[in-house]
Amino acid sequence: MTWILGVGSFVLSLFLIAHLLLALVLIIPTWRICTRAGFSGALSLFHLVPVIGSFIVMAVLAFSAWPAGEASPPGRR
């Protein structure tokens, strides 16, 4: 019966390691995007929050006005 707890903790540790690796891969490009858009690069650290962190970053970038200005499509001004 105790082997079930061992397997569960092993799976949980694999999930946490995979999450941290993916978050670290996403933080560097997101940091650059945020600074080019005029936001603080620390916004990209939300990727460390499990499950909803990436959605928070995407929502901020998608629905807020960028302090550095947005690029307009070609032919529109």
PyRosetta script that sets phi, psi and omega in degrees:
from pyrosetta import init, pose_from_sequence

init()
pose = pose_from_sequence("MTWILGVGSFVLSLFLIAHLLLALVLIIPTWRICTRAGFSGALSLFHLVPVIGSFIVMAVLAFSAWPAGEASPPGRR")
pose.set_psi(1, -33.5)
pose.set_omega(1, -178.6)
pose.set_phi(2, -73.4)
pose.set_psi(2, -18.1)
pose.set_omega(2, 178.5)
pose.set_phi(3, -66.4)
pose.set_psi(3, -26.1)
pose.set_omega(3, 177.6)
pose.set_phi(4, -64.7)
pose.set_psi(4, -40.7)
pose.set_omega(4, 177.2)
pose.set_phi(5, -65.9)
pose.set_psi(5, -36.8)
pose.set_omega(5, 177.9)
pose.set_phi(6, -65.3)
pose.set_psi(6, -42.4)
pose.set_omega(6, 178.1)
pose.set_phi(7, -66.6)
pose.set_psi(7, -40.1)
pose.set_omega(7, 179.3)
pose.set_phi(8, -63.8)
pose.set_psi(8, -42.5)
pose.set_omega(8, 179.1)
pose.set_phi(9, -70.0)
pose.set_psi(9, -32.1)
pose.set_omega(9, 176.3)
pose.set_phi(10, -65.8)
pose.set_psi(10, -45.1)
pose.set_omega(10, 179.0)
pose.set_phi(11, -63.8)
pose.set_psi(11, -41.7)
pose.set_omega(11, 178.5)
pose.set_phi(12, -63.4)
pose.set_psi(12, -41.4)
pose.set_omega(12, 178.8)
pose.set_phi(13, -67.2)
pose.set_psi(13, -36.9)
pose.set_omega(13, 175.1)
pose.set_phi(14, -63.7)
pose.set_psi(14, -40.7)
pose.set_omega(14, 177.7)
pose.set_phi(15, -62.2)
pose.set_psi(15, -44.0)
pose.set_omega(15, -179.4)
pose.set_phi(16, -66.1)
pose.set_psi(16, -40.0)
pose.set_omega(16, 178.6)
pose.set_phi(17, -66.1)
pose.set_psi(17, -42.9)
pose.set_omega(17, 178.8)
pose.set_phi(18, -64.4)
pose.set_psi(18, -39.7)
pose.set_omega(18, 178.7)
pose.set_phi(19, -64.0)
pose.set_psi(19, -44.3)
pose.set_omega(19, 179.9)
pose.set_phi(20, -64.7)
pose.set_psi(20, -40.2)
pose.set_omega(20, 178.3)
pose.set_phi(21, -64.0)
pose.set_psi(21, -44.1)
pose.set_omega(21, 178.7)
pose.set_phi(22, -65.2)
pose.set_psi(22, -40.9)
pose.set_omega(22, 178.9)
pose.set_phi(23, -63.2)
pose.set_psi(23, -41.0)
pose.set_omega(23, 179.4)
pose.set_phi(24, -66.2)
pose.set_psi(24, -34.4)
pose.set_omega(24, 177.5)
pose.set_phi(25, -68.4)
pose.set_psi(25, -34.6)
pose.set_omega(25, -177.5)
pose.set_phi(26, -83.0)
pose.set_psi(26, -25.2)
pose.set_omega(26, -174.0)
pose.set_phi(27, -64.9)
pose.set_psi(27, -43.6)
pose.set_omega(27, -174.4)
pose.set_phi(28, -64.1)
pose.set_psi(28, -51.0)
pose.set_omega(28, 178.2)
pose.set_phi(29, -67.2)
pose.set_psi(29, -35.0)
pose.set_omega(29, 179.2)
pose.set_phi(30, -67.6)
pose.set_psi(30, -35.0)
pose.set_omega(30, 176.9)
pose.set_phi(31, -59.6)
pose.set_psi(31, -45.1)
pose.set_omega(31, -179.9)
pose.set_phi(32, -66.3)
pose.set_psi(32, -40.4)
pose.set_omega(32, 178.7)
pose.set_phi(33, -63.4)
pose.set_psi(33, -44.1)
pose.set_omega(33, -178.9)
pose.set_phi(34, -63.5)
pose.set_psi(34, -42.5)
pose.set_omega(34, -179.3)
pose.set_phi(35, -69.3)
pose.set_psi(35, -35.9)
pose.set_omega(35, 176.9)
pose.set_phi(36, -69.0)
pose.set_psi(36, -29.7)
pose.set_omega(36, 178.9)
pose.set_phi(37, -81.4)
pose.set_psi(37, -11.5)
pose.set_omega(37, 178.8)
pose.set_phi(38, 100.8)
pose.set_psi(38, 3.9)
pose.set_omega(38, 177.4)
pose.set_phi(39, -91.9)
pose.set_psi(39, 167.7)
pose.set_omega(39, 173.3)
pose.set_phi(40, -70.5)
pose.set_psi(40, 138.6)
pose.set_omega(40, 178.5)
pose.set_phi(41, -65.5)
pose.set_psi(41, -22.0)
pose.set_omega(41, -180.0)
pose.set_phi(42, -64.8)
pose.set_psi(42, -14.8)
pose.set_omega(42, 175.8)
pose.set_phi(43, -59.1)
pose.set_psi(43, -29.2)
pose.set_omega(43, -178.8)
pose.set_phi(44, -70.0)
pose.set_psi(44, -15.0)
pose.set_omega(44, 178.8)
pose.set_phi(45, -70.0)
pose.set_psi(45, -10.5)
pose.set_omega(45, 174.2)
pose.set_phi(46, -63.3)
pose.set_psi(46, -17.7)
pose.set_omega(46, 176.5)
pose.set_phi(47, -62.0)
pose.set_psi(47, -19.3)
pose.set_omega(47, 179.2)
pose.set_phi(48, -76.8)
pose.set_psi(48, -15.5)
pose.set_omega(48, 177.7)
pose.set_phi(49, -77.9)
pose.set_psi(49, 120.8)
pose.set_omega(49, -176.7)
pose.set_phi(50, -62.3)
pose.set_psi(50, 145.0)
pose.set_omega(50, 173.6)
pose.set_phi(51, 68.7)
pose.set_psi(51, -55.1)
pose.set_omega(51, -172.7)
pose.set_phi(52, -102.5)
pose.set_psi(52, -5.6)
pose.set_omega(52, -175.9)
pose.set_phi(53, -61.4)
pose.set_psi(53, -44.5)
pose.set_omega(53, 179.5)
pose.set_phi(54, -66.5)
pose.set_psi(54, -34.8)
pose.set_omega(54, 178.1)
pose.set_phi(55, -67.5)
pose.set_psi(55, -34.6)
pose.set_omega(55, 177.0)
pose.set_phi(56, -63.6)
pose.set_psi(56, -46.8)
pose.set_omega(56, -179.8)
pose.set_phi(57, -62.2)
pose.set_psi(57, -45.9)
pose.set_omega(57, 179.8)
pose.set_phi(58, -62.8)
pose.set_psi(58, -39.3)
pose.set_omega(58, -179.4)
pose.set_phi(59, -66.2)
pose.set_psi(59, -41.5)
pose.set_omega(59, 179.2)
pose.set_phi(60, -63.9)
pose.set_psi(60, -44.8)
pose.set_omega(60, -179.6)
pose.set_phi(61, -68.8)
pose.set_psi(61, -32.7)
pose.set_omega(61, -175.3)
pose.set_phi(62, -82.8)
pose.set_psi(62, -36.7)
pose.set_omega(62, -168.5)
pose.set_phi(63, -111.0)
pose.set_psi(63, 1.7)
pose.set_omega(63, 178.2)
pose.set_phi(64, -109.2)
pose.set_psi(64, 158.1)
pose.set_omega(64, 176.5)
pose.set_phi(65, -76.0)
pose.set_psi(65, 132.3)
pose.set_omega(65, -177.5)
pose.set_phi(66, -80.9)
pose.set_psi(66, 127.0)
pose.set_omega(66, 179.7)
pose.set_phi(67, -60.6)
pose.set_psi(67, -29.3)
pose.set_omega(67, -179.4)
pose.set_phi(68, -85.9)
pose.set_psi(68, -3.5)
pose.set_omega(68, -179.1)
pose.set_phi(69, 92.4)
pose.set_psi(69, 152.7)
pose.set_omega(69, 179.8)
pose.set_phi(70, -103.8)
pose.set_psi(70, 150.4)
pose.set_omega(70, 176.8)
pose.set_phi(71, -76.6)
pose.set_psi(71, 132.9)
pose.set_omega(71, 177.7)
pose.set_phi(72, -90.7)
pose.set_psi(72, 149.8)
pose.set_omega(72, 178.6)
pose.set_phi(73, -62.1)
pose.set_psi(73, 152.2)
pose.set_omega(73, -179.5)
pose.set_phi(74, -59.5)
pose.set_psi(74, 138.0)
pose.set_omega(74, 178.2)
pose.set_phi(75, 87.9)
pose.set_psi(75, -5.1)
pose.set_omega(75, 179.7)
pose.set_phi(76, -113.2)
pose.set_psi(76, 135.3)
pose.set_omega(76, 174.6)
pose.set_phi(77, -161.9)
pose.dump_pdb("model.pdb")
